[in-house]
Amino acid sequence: MSSRKKLWRLGCGLACVGALYAFQHPFRQYPGVEYENFELPPDSQTKAEWTFARLMFPPGPNDGYRGRFDGDWRLGLSLWTQDYPRADRHFSEAVRRLTRIQARSVEQPVNLEDGDEVYNWPWLYAVQVGEWGLTTGEAKVLRDYLLRGGFFVADDFHGNYEWEMFEKRIRLVFPDRPIVEIPDADAVFHSVFDIDEKFQLPGAAHLRAGAKNPYDGGIGGHWRGIYDDKGRIMVAISYNSDMGDAWEWADDAYYPEKFSGLAIRIGVNYIVYAMTH
């Protein structure tokens, strides 16, 4: 695709996103499992062309935090807040620096049970989806959102058992569509950066071992997807990799830059792809 055509499609996509401003719910910060009372940027209430929309979800049967917090997952302190909001804001800042997209400085938690709210956000991210408890009703909304043009990033799950738990629930969304390895030549890896080499992104707690669940299929990163009938990726899956940690610790010398760099480049490509396809 020519650079001129890329820019034209991006411009059209941003114009459509701008029309959503009036319908988006205001920003709200929730307590997280790692961070609470995180400092707000001074422009946190400023609307923008793109916002890091984070999926809120109920706990699954293997949720590592299940039972540790006696509360409603809709109010925070639940697994959907892993890495939140540090990862979201670091990545949003990277988008501001590396692109001309007007990115909001703060994230937007999105609940699929909250009416039509999800349709206001063309890009949606979820962490640790090998432990999520997506319901049938939520799956129906997510399916409709994706078929209407939404883009969903499923991140940070590792090993055979977590894959089984992820697949069980994504099949509630798309029981009829295959999950495939995304080809290297796919536009999603070339929308901004040409990403010809992809490798496993370990979480900060698993740098020494190189992977979480290494003895249960956790070795080796996979970049998988679910496509619509026109060949557009609707679900981008980072299996055995932790992009969220790579964003979260991008400013920490302990965490290798090569991991954060790849995660940021892939994330930027996902955004531009989502807004132009």
N, C-alpha and C positions, 0 to 999 in steps of 0.2 A: 504494500500500500504506500502511495506517495506521501511525502510530508504534508503537502497542501491538503490532501484528502483527510489525513489524520486530524489536522487542525480544524478543518471544517466540521468533521463529525464531533470533535470535542466541543466546539463552540455551540453546536446544536444541543448537545447533551447538557451543557452547563445552563443554557437558556431554559431548558425544561426543568432542571433542578431549581432554578431561581423561582419558578412559579409556585414551588411548594412552600416557600418561606412562611406564608400566612397561616398554614395549617399545621406547622410543626409545634409540638408541645414544648414548653419552656424547659430550660436546663434544670436538672436536679442532681445533686450528688448523694450517693448512698454509702453507708459504711461497708467496707470491704473486709475480706478475710485476711488480707495482708496490710492494708492501709486504712486509716480512718482520719477524718479531719484533714485531708490532703489540701495543701494551700491552693487557692484558686487564682488563676491568672487574672489580671485586671480587666481583660476583655472577654470574660467568660460568658457574658450575656449577648455578645455580638453574633448575629446570624451570618452564615457564610454559604458558599456554593457546595461545600462538602463537609460532612461531619462524621466522625468515627462513631457509628451506631453499633452498640454492643447488645447482643441478645441476652435477655433475662430468661432463665428457664428453671423449672422445678428440679429437685435432686432426683437422680436415678438410684436404683438399689445398691450400687457400688460406689456412691458418692463418698469421697474420702472425708468430707466434713459432716456427713449425715450424723445427727445426734450430738455434735459438738456445740451447735448453736440452736437454741430452742426458740425458733421464731419463724416468721413468714418469709419465704424466699423473695417475695415481691418487695420486701423492705431492705434488702441487702443481706450482708453476712451469710452469703451462700456461695456455692462453687462458681456461679457465673461471674463473681467478682474477683476471681483469681487474676493476679497481675494488675488489677484495676485500682486506681485510674492511671497509675504511672505509665504502663505500656501504651495506653490510649493517647496520652498527652505527648509522650516522647515521639510516637509515630506521627501524630498530627503536626508536631513541630518540624519533623523531617519533610513532611509533605509541603509545608510552607517554604522550606528552604530549597527543595529540589524541583519544585514545579511552580507553575503560575496559577495553580488552583487556589482559590481563596478558601483555605481550610479553617474551620473553627478551632479554637485553642483547647476546647474541652469536648468530651465525649457525650453521647446520648444513650442511656440505657433504654431498651425497647422491649416492651412486654407484648407478646402476640395476642394476649387476652384483652388488650386495651383498644378495642374498637378497630379503627382503620389506621392507627398510628404508624404501623410498620411501613405502609405504602408511601409515607413521606420521606423515607430514607432509602436511596437506591443501592446502598452498600451496607451489608450487615455482617457482623463478626461474632463468633462464639468460641469460647475457650473450653478446653477439657471436655470435648463432646463424647468422649468414651465413658463419661460418668453422668451424662445428662438424663433427665426424665421427661423428655418431650412427650406431650399428651396427644391423643388422637385429634382433639379440637385444635390444638396449636399447630399440629402437622398440616391440617387442612388449610389454615391461614397461610402458613409458610409456603405450601405448594402454590396457592393462588398468587401470592406475592412474587414468587420466582417465575411463574409462567407469564406474569404481566411485565416482566423485565427486570426484576430484582436480582441481586447478586449476593450470594452467601458464602462466607469464608468459615470453614470448619477446621479448627486448629487444636493442637496440643493434646493428642491422645496417642497411646503407645502400646504396642504389643498385641497379641492375638485376642486376648479377652476384651480389651478396650475397643478394638476394632469390631468385635462381635456386638458389643453393646451400642456402639455408634450405628452400625449397619442396621441393627434391629429397629432403631427409631427413625433413621433416614428413610427406611423402607415404608414407614407410615406416610412419609411425604411423597416419595416416588417409588411405589412398588413395581412399576413397569419400566423403569429406566436403568440401564447398566451403569455401574461405577467403573471408570476406565482410567488408565494412566494417561495424563495429558501429554501429547506429543511435544517434543522439543520445538517443533516448528510452529506450534499454535500461536496465534496472535497475542494471547495473554502473556506470553513470555517475551514479547517484542513490541508492546504498545508504547513504551518509553525507553526502557533499557533492553538491550539484547542479552538475555540471560541464557547462555548456552551451557553453563555448568551449574548444576544444582546439587547440593549435598545435604546431609542430615544436620538439623539445627538442634543441638541438645539444650535442655534447660540448664539454668545456672547451677542447680543442685546436682546435676548429673554430668558435669564436665569431665570428671575423673573417669567415670565408667564409659562416657561417650554416648550414653543412651539411658532412658528410663525403661525398665522391664527388658533388659538385654537378653534374658534367658527365656523370654516368652514372645519371641518374634519382634523385639523392639529395635533390632539393629537394621539400619538402612532406611533412609528417608524416601518417601513416596509422595508425588504430587499428582493427585487424582482429581477427577471431575465428573460431573453429571451434566450432560448437554441437553438442550431443547431440540425440537424438530428441525430448526434452521442451523444447527451447529454452533449455537452460542452456549458458552459455559454458564450454567446457573449456580452450580455448587463447586467451589474450589476447596479441595481437601488437602491439608498438610498433615500426613500421617507419619508418625514416628519423628516428628519435628515440632519445635516449640517456638513459633514466630513471636508469640506474646512475650516470652522471656527475652528473646533477642531484642525486641523493642524496649522492654522494661529496663534492661541493663545496658543499653547502648551507650550510656555516659559513664560506665564503670570500667576502669582499667582491668579489673579481674576477668571480665567477660570478653572473649576474643572478638575483635572488630570484624573479622571475616564472617562471623555468624550474623552479627547485627547488620552488617552491610548487605548481605544477601537477603535477609528478611525485609529490610527497608526497600530494596529494589523490587522484590517480588510484590510487596504490599502496594507500592506506587503503581506498578503495572496493573495490579488487580483493580485499583481505583479507576484509572483511565480506561481500562477495558470495560468496566462496569458502566461507565458514563458515556461510552461511545458505541456500545454493541447492544 
